[in-house]
Amino acid sequence: MIPDDRLYTEQHEWLRLEDGEAVLGITDFAQRELGDVVFVDMPPPGQAFAAGLEIGAIESVKAVAEIYTPVGGTVEATNSQLEDAPELVNEDPYGEGWLVRLRLEGEAPGDLMTAAEYEALLAAG
């Protein structure tokens, strides 16, 4: 099931907005496509990114996938649990497998999809 408390990108990232911050992760579809995640590389706190820029990468047994931020902001925190347990991205992509928390700069762009729109994108696949 695709959680309806967040927004989605066509690149299979999700974004949950919380009090001027955005929590970013990848969707269940994305983690299944990647296979077993073995390493997650995210930027250090304090680093700023414009919307659309590469913010990190996820390495799996099958591929390396770049992660892009759909919003501009400054890294507040990364999920330190992923250093020792990158498999959390596979096991709980919408929960414990989150990647990075950003302090938002500006509004979230209007081209992000709702859960229903993202589900339709996958169905059209």
Helices and strands as residue ranges (DSSP letters): E 7-8, E 13-18, E 21-26, H 28-34, E 37-41, E 48-49, E 54-60, E 64-68, E 73-78, H 81-84, H 88-91, E 100-104, H 115-124
